[in-house]
Amino acid sequence: MNAHEDGISRWRRVADGIRSAIAEGTIVDQLPPEMELAAEFGVNRHTVRRAISVLSSDGLLRAERGRGTFVNAVQTRIVYPIGTRARFSENIARQSLEPSGRLIHAQIVAADVTQAKLFGCGPGSPLHRLEHLAVADGIPISRSVSLFSADRFPDIITAYAETGSITKALQREGLEDYRRKETRLTADRASSRDIELLNCAADGIVLVSKAIDTDVDLKPIQSIVTRFLADRMELVFTNPD
């Protein structure tokens, strides 16, 4: 590891530590003095200042001249249930927020061996690939890439572009109901695409959901990978009744 990379990792570690302390309630209103933070994290004051500067740019902290650095009110995360019925619009509207979806990019791709097995088609069969953005009250909270069989849902792209809803788009294509078969969750650093579309910090964290939806006959109809901003979303896994 070179000196530049080590320097980045140090201020990022300090920034993550301050974030965690705020989230846990260890730091409530005002940050301790820079000397105390430097001693706590085993770094110099310059590294602490770099971490504070980044957190201030993110809106988490504010500096008041002659008084110190204070914690801004933390925005409440949106609670997003993940169960057998994962419906973005319903989940967001239930919290008195205005849901919407935006089509970022769409194309037809050839199914690889794994995708062909999932959708029950031959390798090379056409799939619709939709990259779309989920928005709540005008704020982007996640971005997704969905795959659908182009033979089964030939007009899914147009339907989504016009409705901004996967559920409504599927209904237009003749599918009235569907279920979540499985969801696998991991975490990742924000990518350049996340920063661009979600307007997040360069050192932001995203929760990565890889899921499969099926129709009532348990035939897969959608493969979807969603990247949720961790500081804007709280994912809650619910058990079926």
Disulfide bonds with the S-S distance in Angstrom:
none
